[in-house]
Amino acid sequence: QPTQKGAMTARPPLISRLRAAASPLRGKPLGRRPMRYRTLNKNWQFNRVYGRGKSYVHPHCVLYVAKNRLGYTRIGLTATKKVGHAVQRNRARRIMRAALSEHLSQNIGGYDIILVARARTPYLKSTQLSKTLAGLMRKAGLPDKAAAVPQQPNGAPE
């Protein structure tokens, strides 16, 4: 039996099929992934933070912080071509992501945070950048997850 022209089929609309195909979670187990932050991904979001936010500068990286009214924190990581070629830029972002996960807890409120890599960033270890980021977050007045956990000296009885 031939179908009539314009008759609806059982397939979902093309847009939702494309969104499902482009989903970053497609085909990946959900239980094994570490908790990720929401990201700043539009140019106007970055421009808003650059324009209205406050910057905290260090030779290793630059931290921009602006409040938002969303109730959750969004993160943006930037590594420009000044940092180096693609491998170095990816390494810089990876190091910044590792340092940020050490210090930023999920429930600090509504902030937009941008970390900008500088020329030295890809040559650092994540522990070095972590110390730098702790200082920048202290200057910015952001709560630090790593500072909240008191370090016990070795051999000290509790």
C-alpha positions as CSV (number, residue, x, y, z in Angstrom):
1,Q,0.0,0.0,0.0
2,P,1.7,3.3,-1.1
3,T,2.0,6.1,1.5
4,Q,0.4,9.4,0.8
5,K,2.5,12.4,0.1
6,G,3.1,14.3,3.4
7,A,2.0,11.5,5.6
8,M,3.7,11.3,9.0
9,T,6.1,8.5,9.6
10,A,7.1,7.0,13.0
11,R,10.6,8.6,12.9
12,P,11.3,11.6,15.1
13,P,12.0,15.0,13.5
14,L,15.4,15.5,11.9
15,I,16.5,18.1,14.5
16,S,16.0,15.8,17.5
17,R,17.8,12.9,15.6
18,L,20.7,15.2,14.9
19,R,20.9,16.4,18.5
20,A,20.9,12.8,19.8
21,A,23.6,11.9,17.3
22,A,25.8,14.9,18.4
23,S,25.3,14.3,22.1
24,P,28.6,14.0,24.0
25,L,27.1,11.4,26.3
26,R,26.0,9.1,23.5
27,G,27.4,5.6,23.9
28,K,29.3,6.3,27.1
29,P,28.6,4.8,30.5
30,L,27.3,7.4,32.9
31,G,28.5,5.8,36.1
32,R,32.3,6.0,35.4
33,R,32.6,9.7,34.4
34,P,33.8,12.2,36.9
35,M,31.3,15.0,37.6
36,R,31.8,17.8,35.1
37,Y,31.1,21.5,35.4
38,R,28.7,23.3,33.2
39,T,30.6,25.2,30.6
40,L,30.6,28.7,29.0
41,N,30.3,27.9,25.4
42,K,28.9,31.0,23.6
43,N,31.1,34.0,22.7
44,W,28.7,36.5,24.3
45,Q,29.0,34.6,27.6
46,F,32.8,34.9,27.5
47,N,32.5,38.6,26.5
48,R,30.1,39.2,29.5
49,V,32.6,37.8,31.9
50,Y,35.6,39.7,30.4
51,G,33.6,42.9,30.4
52,R,31.8,42.8,33.8
53,G,34.0,40.3,35.7
54,K,37.1,40.9,37.8
55,S,40.4,39.6,36.7
56,Y,43.2,38.1,38.8
57,V,46.6,37.9,37.0
58,H,49.5,35.6,37.6
59,P,52.4,34.6,35.2
60,H,50.9,31.1,35.0
61,C,47.3,31.9,34.3
62,V,44.6,34.6,34.5
63,L,41.3,34.1,36.4
64,Y,38.2,36.0,35.5
65,V,35.2,35.8,37.8
66,A,31.7,37.3,37.4
67,K,28.6,36.6,39.3
68,N,25.6,35.2,37.5
69,R,22.0,34.8,38.5
70,L,21.7,31.2,37.5
71,G,22.4,29.6,40.9
72,Y,25.1,27.3,39.4
73,T,28.7,27.8,38.3
74,R,29.9,27.8,34.7
75,I,33.5,27.3,33.7
76,G,35.4,28.4,30.6
77,L,39.0,27.4,29.8
78,T,40.9,29.4,27.2
79,A,44.2,28.7,25.5
80,T,45.1,31.1,22.7
81,K,47.6,30.6,19.9
82,K,50.1,32.5,21.9
83,V,50.4,29.4,24.2
84,G,51.6,27.3,21.3
85,H,50.5,24.8,18.8
86,A,47.4,22.5,19.3
87,V,49.2,19.9,21.4
88,Q,50.4,22.6,23.9
89,R,47.0,24.3,24.0
90,N,45.3,21.0,24.7
91,R,47.9,20.2,27.4
92,A,47.3,23.7,29.0
93,R,43.6,23.2,29.1
94,R,44.0,19.7,30.6
95,I,46.3,21.0,33.3
96,M,43.9,23.9,34.1
97,R,41.0,21.4,34.3
98,A,42.9,19.2,36.7
99,A,43.9,22.1,39.0
100,L,40.4,23.5,38.9
101,S,38.8,20.2,39.9
102,E,41.1,20.1,42.9
103,H,39.9,23.5,44.2
104,L,36.4,24.2,42.9
105,S,33.4,22.5,44.6
106,Q,30.2,22.0,42.8
107,N,28.0,24.1,45.0
108,I,29.7,27.5,45.4
109,G,26.7,29.4,44.0
110,G,26.3,31.4,40.8
111,Y,29.6,32.3,39.2
112,D,31.0,32.4,35.7
113,I,34.7,31.6,35.9
114,I,37.2,31.8,33.0
115,L,40.8,30.5,33.2
116,V,43.1,31.8,30.5
117,A,46.4,30.0,29.9
118,R,49.6,31.9,29.5
119,A,52.8,31.0,27.7
120,R,54.2,29.1,30.7
121,T,51.1,27.0,31.4
122,P,51.7,24.0,29.2
123,Y,55.2,23.5,30.8
124,L,53.8,23.4,34.4
125,K,52.7,20.4,36.4
126,S,49.1,20.4,37.6
127,T,50.4,20.6,41.2
128,Q,52.2,23.9,40.4
129,L,49.2,25.4,38.7
130,S,47.1,24.1,41.6
131,K,49.1,26.3,44.1
132,T,48.7,29.2,41.8
133,L,45.0,28.7,41.4
134,A,44.6,28.4,45.2
135,G,46.1,31.9,45.6
136,L,44.0,33.4,42.8
137,M,40.8,31.9,44.2
138,R,41.7,33.3,47.7
139,K,42.2,36.8,46.1
140,A,38.9,36.4,44.3
141,G,37.1,35.4,47.5
142,L,35.9,32.1,46.1
143,P,35.6,29.1,48.4
144,D,38.4,26.6,48.1
145,K,37.6,22.9,48.3
146,A,41.2,22.0,49.0
147,A,41.6,24.6,51.8
148,A,38.4,23.4,53.5
149,V,40.1,20.0,54.1
150,P,42.6,20.4,56.9
151,Q,45.9,18.7,56.2
152,Q,47.1,16.4,59.1
153,P,50.9,16.3,59.7
154,N,52.4,12.8,59.3
155,G,52.5,10.9,62.6
156,A,50.2,13.3,64.5
157,P,47.7,11.4,66.6
158,E,44.1,12.6,66.5
